[in-house]
Amino acid sequence: MLDLTKLANSMQGISQHLTLEAAAGIQRRKLAQQLLTAAYAQQAALVEKQKQWRDRILFNAATPVEPLNTCIDLPVPPKVHTVIATDGSQIAPNHHEIAYCYLLNIGRVMLHYGQNRQPLLDSLPEVFYRPEDLYVSRQWGIRTEEWMGYKRTASETVVLAELAGNAPMSVPTLAMVDGSLIYWFLEQLPHEARDRILPPIIDAWDRMQEFGIPIMGYLSATRSGEALNFLRLQACIHENPDCITYCPNQLEKLPCQVLEPLKDAALWTIELKPGQRSAFWRSSARITESYNTHSIYFCYVHVGTEIARIELPAWVAEDSVLLEQSLGLMLAQVQKGYGYPVALAEAHNQAVVRGGDRASFFALLEQQMIKAGLQNVAISYKEARKRGSIA
């Protein structure tokens, strides 16, 4: 139980701290604007330096593929269109439950606008209980709970491609996922483990490209700093950005880190008006080198309520017609969802596993175990005591 009296005493200094941070944030944004203006004047030279010294730069900086001062109004989307989306949820494995297994539940949404079609709103549950599902990740030092999250990411994309195959081909269609298309967590995985997760995702993207249905990653409240990291090249005090030679100790604050802890969205809050997008950037995350032809591009969009980061594969970003259409459909989704894409919100609602769903899942599992003739089907004594306090 939370003691609110003690909590109030421990929070007395927060308001003063936040006031000071807000003032410091204003100064950082002003400095970021100055660096952005200076970088625009020599953008080509900075991009060339980034390319030339890439192996010596120790921070991840995206590469602008349009002028840095780009601010473009998004187009009005076509009235007739379709939006598909997936999202996932899970029940994690627990040794104190009646059986050690886990559940993945993938929410599916297909919304048709301006068409005489019924929407699709449902979910696909899958239970994992075999030893090869539960313990395969242990050989790479990955906990089952973590592996479950990685499997969920792959399943969301595979199901999205299946939806794309059933979408009407005669109308503009957009496929959306909640979160990034850059799977940073894969960088830390051994190659054998990565090969279990990434290939199904790339295959799904290939199929969507064949269908001509663009996939888009939508990031709300993004904390990314890839674009501002490019401005570190402008702020570098050395002739060349050779971090390994000049700044080998990355644990200390470096001369080019003048904007820390400012993030990309804070700068584009100032630069963009509602309904506008920033320049497009190409991510230089090393994991994207394993994406075959699917390099990841991103931009920032003022959707009215916040600055959202929008990620697209190269084949979408490099097709001007498909790009503008996709961004227009995205903005329409945000407006319909009062600040967040309605298709993603509905996919989440279909996927989420609530307390009652969890109880029903284990009740069904218990029935199956008893039907199979198993004895002593019950939760652990520890779990039983936690669920029923005597205090």
C-alpha positions as CSV (number, residue, x, y, z in Angstrom):
1,M,0.0,0.0,0.0
2,L,1.3,3.4,-0.9
3,D,1.7,5.8,2.0
4,L,0.7,9.2,0.5
5,T,1.9,11.2,3.5
6,K,5.4,9.9,3.2
7,L,5.2,10.3,-0.6
8,A,4.2,13.9,-0.4
9,N,7.2,14.7,1.8
10,S,9.6,13.1,-0.6
11,M,8.2,15.1,-3.6
12,Q,8.7,18.6,-2.2
13,G,11.7,19.4,-4.3
14,I,10.3,18.2,-7.6
15,S,8.5,21.4,-8.6
16,Q,11.6,23.5,-8.1
17,H,13.7,21.0,-10.1
18,L,11.2,21.0,-13.0
19,T,11.1,24.8,-13.1
20,L,14.9,24.9,-13.4
21,E,14.8,22.2,-16.1
22,A,12.2,24.1,-18.1
23,A,14.3,27.2,-18.1
24,A,17.4,25.3,-19.2
25,G,15.3,23.5,-21.9
26,I,14.4,26.9,-23.4
27,Q,18.1,27.8,-23.7
28,R,18.9,24.4,-25.3
29,R,16.2,24.9,-27.9
30,K,17.5,28.3,-28.8
31,L,21.0,26.9,-29.2
32,A,19.6,24.0,-31.3
33,Q,17.9,26.5,-33.6
34,Q,21.2,28.3,-34.1
35,L,23.1,25.1,-34.8
36,L,20.3,24.0,-37.3
37,T,20.6,27.3,-39.2
38,A,24.4,27.0,-39.3
39,A,24.2,23.4,-40.4
40,Y,21.8,24.3,-43.2
41,A,24.3,26.7,-44.7
42,Q,26.9,23.9,-45.0
43,Q,24.7,20.8,-45.1
44,A,26.4,19.1,-48.0
45,A,29.9,19.5,-46.3
46,L,28.6,18.0,-43.1
47,V,27.0,15.1,-44.9
48,E,30.3,14.4,-46.7
49,K,32.2,14.5,-43.4
50,Q,29.7,12.1,-41.8
51,K,30.2,9.7,-44.7
52,Q,33.9,10.0,-44.7
53,W,34.4,9.6,-40.9
54,R,31.6,7.2,-40.2
55,D,33.8,4.5,-38.8
56,R,35.4,7.0,-36.4
57,I,32.2,8.6,-35.1
58,L,31.0,7.1,-31.8
59,F,27.4,8.4,-31.8
60,N,24.4,7.5,-34.0
61,A,23.5,10.4,-36.2
62,A,20.9,10.2,-39.0
63,T,21.6,11.7,-42.4
64,P,19.3,14.4,-43.9
65,V,18.1,13.7,-47.4
66,E,16.3,17.0,-47.8
67,P,17.2,20.6,-46.8
68,L,17.3,20.9,-43.1
69,N,14.8,23.8,-43.1
70,T,12.1,21.8,-44.9
71,C,8.6,22.4,-43.6
72,I,6.0,20.9,-45.9
73,D,2.2,20.9,-45.4
74,L,0.7,17.4,-45.6
75,P,-1.9,16.8,-48.3
76,V,-5.6,16.0,-47.8
77,P,-6.1,12.2,-48.1
78,P,-8.5,10.6,-50.6
79,K,-12.0,10.0,-49.2
80,V,-11.9,6.4,-50.2
81,H,-9.1,4.5,-48.5
82,T,-8.2,1.6,-46.1
83,V,-6.0,1.5,-43.0
84,I,-4.7,-1.7,-41.4
85,A,-2.9,-2.0,-38.1
86,T,-1.7,-4.6,-35.6
87,D,-0.6,-4.5,-32.0
88,G,0.3,-7.1,-29.5
89,S,0.0,-8.0,-25.8
90,Q,1.0,-11.0,-23.8
91,I,0.7,-13.0,-20.6
92,A,4.2,-13.7,-19.3
93,P,5.4,-17.1,-18.1
94,N,5.2,-17.5,-14.3
95,H,6.6,-20.5,-12.3
96,H,3.9,-19.8,-9.7
97,E,1.0,-20.4,-12.0
98,I,-0.6,-23.7,-12.8
99,A,1.6,-24.1,-15.9
100,Y,4.7,-22.5,-17.2
101,C,3.7,-21.1,-20.6
102,Y,3.1,-17.7,-22.2
103,L,0.4,-16.2,-24.5
104,L,0.8,-13.8,-27.3
105,N,-2.3,-11.9,-28.5
106,I,-2.1,-9.9,-31.7
107,G,-4.9,-7.4,-32.3
108,R,-6.0,-6.9,-35.9
109,V,-7.7,-3.9,-37.4
110,M,-8.8,-3.1,-41.0
111,L,-10.8,0.1,-41.4
112,H,-12.5,1.0,-44.7
113,Y,-13.4,4.6,-45.4
114,G,-15.8,5.7,-48.2
115,Q,-16.6,2.0,-48.9
116,N,-19.5,-0.3,-48.2
117,R,-17.3,-2.7,-46.2
118,Q,-17.4,-4.0,-42.7
119,P,-14.3,-3.2,-40.6
120,L,-12.2,-6.0,-39.1
121,L,-11.7,-5.8,-35.4
122,D,-10.4,-9.0,-33.7
123,S,-7.3,-10.7,-32.2
124,L,-5.3,-13.8,-32.8
125,P,-4.1,-15.6,-29.6
126,E,-1.3,-18.1,-29.6
127,V,-0.1,-20.2,-26.6
128,F,3.6,-21.2,-26.3
129,Y,4.2,-24.2,-24.0
130,R,6.7,-26.5,-25.7
131,P,10.3,-26.7,-24.3
132,E,11.7,-25.4,-27.6
133,D,9.5,-22.3,-27.3
134,L,10.1,-21.7,-23.6
135,Y,13.9,-22.4,-23.3
136,V,15.4,-21.9,-26.7
137,S,16.6,-18.4,-25.8
138,R,18.5,-19.7,-22.7
139,Q,21.4,-20.8,-24.9
140,W,22.1,-17.2,-25.8
141,G,21.6,-15.9,-22.3
142,I,18.2,-14.3,-23.1
143,R,15.5,-14.6,-20.5
144,T,12.2,-16.2,-21.7
145,E,10.3,-12.9,-20.8
146,E,12.6,-11.0,-23.2
147,W,12.4,-13.6,-25.9
148,M,8.6,-13.4,-25.7
149,G,8.7,-9.7,-26.4
150,Y,10.9,-10.3,-29.5
151,K,8.6,-13.0,-30.8
152,R,5.7,-10.6,-30.3
153,T,7.4,-8.0,-32.5
154,A,7.8,-10.5,-35.3
155,S,4.3,-11.8,-35.0
156,E,2.8,-8.3,-35.2
157,T,4.6,-7.7,-38.6
158,V,3.8,-11.1,-40.0
159,V,0.1,-10.7,-39.2
160,L,0.2,-7.2,-40.7
161,A,1.4,-8.6,-44.0
162,E,-1.4,-11.2,-43.9
163,L,-3.9,-8.4,-43.5
164,A,-2.3,-6.5,-46.4
165,G,-2.8,-9.5,-48.6
166,N,-6.5,-9.4,-47.8
167,A,-6.9,-5.6,-48.2
168,P,-8.7,-4.2,-51.3
169,M,-6.1,-3.6,-54.0
170,S,-8.2,-1.0,-55.8
171,V,-8.0,1.7,-53.1
172,P,-5.2,3.5,-51.3
173,T,-4.1,1.5,-48.3
174,L,-1.8,2.2,-45.4
175,A,-0.4,-0.3,-42.9
176,M,0.6,1.0,-39.5
177,V,2.4,-0.3,-36.5
178,D,2.8,1.3,-33.1
179,G,6.5,2.1,-32.5
180,S,9.7,2.0,-34.4
181,L,10.7,0.1,-37.5
182,I,14.3,0.2,-36.2
183,Y,14.6,-2.8,-34.0
184,W,17.5,-1.5,-31.8
185,F,17.3,-4.5,-29.5
186,L,18.5,-6.8,-32.3
187,E,21.9,-5.2,-32.2
188,Q,22.7,-6.8,-28.9
189,L,21.5,-10.3,-29.9
190,P,23.8,-13.1,-31.1
191,H,23.4,-13.7,-34.8
192,E,21.7,-17.1,-34.3
193,A,19.1,-15.4,-32.1
194,R,18.7,-12.5,-34.5
195,D,18.1,-15.0,-37.4
196,R,15.0,-16.3,-35.5
197,I,13.4,-12.8,-35.3
198,L,14.5,-10.6,-38.2
199,P,14.0,-12.8,-41.4
200,P,10.2,-13.2,-40.8
201,I,9.9,-9.4,-40.5
202,I,11.9,-8.7,-43.7
203,D,9.8,-11.3,-45.5
204,A,6.6,-9.6,-44.3
205,W,8.0,-6.2,-45.5
206,D,8.9,-7.8,-48.9
207,R,5.3,-9.0,-49.3
208,M,3.9,-5.6,-48.5
209,Q,6.2,-4.1,-51.1
210,E,4.9,-6.6,-53.6
211,F,1.3,-5.6,-52.7
212,G,2.2,-1.9,-53.0
213,I,0.9,-1.3,-49.4
214,P,3.3,1.0,-47.5
215,I,4.1,0.2,-43.9
216,M,4.6,3.0,-41.4
217,G,5.9,3.1,-37.9
218,Y,4.2,5.8,-35.7
219,L,6.1,7.0,-32.6
220,S,4.2,9.1,-30.1
221,A,6.1,10.9,-27.4
222,T,9.3,9.9,-29.1
223,R,12.6,10.2,-27.2
224,S,14.9,9.9,-30.3
225,G,17.9,12.1,-30.8
226,E,19.2,10.8,-34.1
227,A,18.5,14.1,-35.9
228,L,20.0,16.3,-33.2
229,N,23.0,14.1,-33.2
230,F,23.7,15.3,-36.8
231,L,24.0,18.8,-35.3
232,R,26.8,17.5,-33.2
233,L,28.9,17.5,-36.4
234,Q,28.3,21.2,-36.6
235,A,29.1,21.7,-32.9
236,C,32.3,19.6,-33.1
237,I,35.3,21.8,-32.1
238,H,37.8,19.7,-34.1
239,E,38.5,19.9,-37.9
240,N,37.2,16.4,-38.4
241,P,34.7,14.4,-36.4
242,D,37.3,11.7,-35.3
243,C,35.8,10.7,-32.0
244,I,38.1,7.7,-31.5
245,T,41.2,10.0,-31.6
246,Y,39.9,13.2,-30.0
247,C,37.2,12.0,-27.6
248,P,37.8,8.3,-26.8
249,N,36.2,8.5,-23.3
250,Q,32.5,8.5,-24.1
251,L,31.5,8.3,-20.4
252,E,32.3,12.0,-19.9
253,K,30.3,14.9,-21.4
254,L,31.9,15.7,-24.8
255,P,32.4,19.2,-26.3
256,C,29.8,18.4,-29.0
257,Q,27.1,17.4,-26.5
258,V,25.9,21.0,-26.0
259,L,22.2,20.1,-26.5
260,E,22.0,17.2,-24.0
261,P,19.4,16.0,-22.9
262,L,17.3,17.7,-25.6
263,K,15.5,15.4,-28.0
264,D,14.5,15.8,-31.6
265,A,10.8,16.5,-30.9
266,A,11.6,19.5,-28.7
267,L,13.3,21.3,-31.7
268,W,10.6,20.5,-34.2
269,T,8.0,21.7,-31.8
270,I,9.4,25.2,-32.6
271,E,10.1,24.6,-36.3
272,L,6.8,23.1,-37.5
273,K,3.2,24.3,-37.6
274,P,0.3,21.9,-37.2
275,G,-0.1,19.7,-40.3
276,Q,3.6,20.1,-41.4
277,R,6.4,17.7,-41.7
278,S,10.2,18.2,-41.4
279,A,12.9,17.0,-43.7
280,F,13.3,13.3,-44.2
281,W,16.3,11.6,-42.7
282,R,18.0,8.3,-43.3
283,S,18.7,6.3,-40.2
284,S,22.3,5.2,-39.7
285,A,21.5,2.6,-37.1
286,R,23.8,-0.3,-37.7
287,I,21.0,-2.9,-37.4
288,T,19.4,-1.5,-40.6
289,E,22.3,-2.8,-42.5
290,S,20.7,-6.2,-42.1
291,Y,17.4,-5.0,-43.6
292,N,18.4,-5.9,-47.2
293,T,16.9,-3.1,-49.3
294,H,14.7,-1.7,-46.6
295,S,16.7,1.2,-45.3
296,I,14.6,3.2,-42.8
297,Y,13.8,6.9,-43.4
298,F,12.0,9.1,-40.9
299,C,10.6,12.6,-40.5
300,Y,8.8,14.6,-37.8
301,V,5.2,15.7,-38.2
302,H,3.3,18.2,-36.1
303,V,0.0,16.3,-35.8
304,G,-1.7,19.0,-33.9
305,T,-1.3,17.5,-30.4
306,E,2.3,16.6,-30.5
307,I,5.4,16.0,-32.6
308,A,5.3,12.5,-33.9
309,R,8.1,10.6,-35.5
310,I,7.1,8.8,-38.7
311,E,9.3,6.0,-40.0
312,L,9.0,4.4,-43.5
313,P,11.1,2.0,-45.5
314,A,13.1,3.3,-48.4
315,W,10.8,2.1,-51.2
316,V,8.0,4.3,-49.7
317,A,10.1,7.3,-48.9
318,E,11.6,7.4,-52.4
319,D,8.2,7.3,-54.1
320,S,6.9,10.8,-53.9
321,V,3.3,9.9,-54.8
322,L,3.1,7.0,-52.3
323,L,4.9,9.1,-49.7
324,E,2.5,12.0,-49.8
325,Q,-0.5,9.7,-49.8
326,S,0.8,7.8,-46.8
327,L,1.4,10.9,-44.8
328,G,-2.0,12.3,-45.6
329,L,-3.7,9.0,-44.5
330,M,-1.7,9.1,-41.3
331,L,-2.7,12.6,-40.4
332,A,-6.3,11.8,-41.1
333,Q,-6.0,8.8,-38.7
334,V,-4.7,11.1,-36.0
335,Q,-7.5,13.5,-36.5
336,K,-10.1,10.8,-36.3
337,G,-8.5,9.4,-33.2
338,Y,-8.4,12.9,-31.5
339,G,-4.6,13.0,-31.2
340,Y,-3.6,9.4,-31.9
341,P,-4.2,7.1,-34.9
342,V,-7.6,5.5,-34.5
343,A,-6.4,2.2,-36.2
344,L,-3.5,1.9,-33.7
345,A,-5.7,2.6,-30.7
346,E,-8.2,0.0,-31.8
347,A,-5.5,-2.6,-32.5
348,H,-4.2,-2.0,-29.0
349,N,-7.7,-2.4,-27.5
350,Q,-8.2,-5.7,-29.4
351,A,-4.8,-7.0,-28.2
352,V,-4.7,-5.9,-24.6
353,V,-5.1,-8.8,-22.1
354,R,-7.1,-7.5,-19.1
355,G,-7.4,-9.0,-15.6
356,G,-10.6,-10.9,-16.5
357,D,-9.0,-12.2,-19.7
358,R,-6.0,-13.5,-17.8
359,A,-8.3,-15.3,-15.3
360,S,-10.3,-16.8,-18.2
361,F,-7.1,-18.0,-19.9
362,F,-5.9,-19.8,-16.8
363,A,-9.3,-21.3,-16.2
364,L,-9.4,-22.7,-19.7
365,L,-5.8,-24.0,-19.2
366,E,-6.9,-25.7,-15.9
367,Q,-9.8,-27.4,-17.7
368,Q,-7.5,-28.8,-20.3
369,M,-5.0,-30.0,-17.8
370,I,-7.7,-31.8,-15.7
371,K,-9.2,-33.3,-18.8
372,A,-5.8,-34.7,-19.7
373,G,-5.7,-36.4,-16.3
374,L,-3.1,-34.2,-14.6
375,Q,-3.1,-34.2,-10.8
376,N,-2.5,-31.4,-8.3
377,V,-3.3,-28.6,-10.8
378,A,-2.9,-25.4,-8.6
379,I,-0.9,-22.3,-8.2
380,S,2.0,-22.2,-5.8
381,Y,1.5,-21.4,-2.1
382,K,3.4,-18.2,-2.5
383,E,1.0,-17.0,-5.2
384,A,-2.0,-18.1,-3.2
385,R,-0.9,-16.1,-0.1
386,K,-0.2,-13.0,-2.3
387,R,-3.7,-13.1,-3.7
388,G,-5.4,-13.4,-0.3
389,S,-3.9,-11.2,2.4
390,I,-4.8,-11.9,6.0
391,A,-3.7,-8.4,7.2
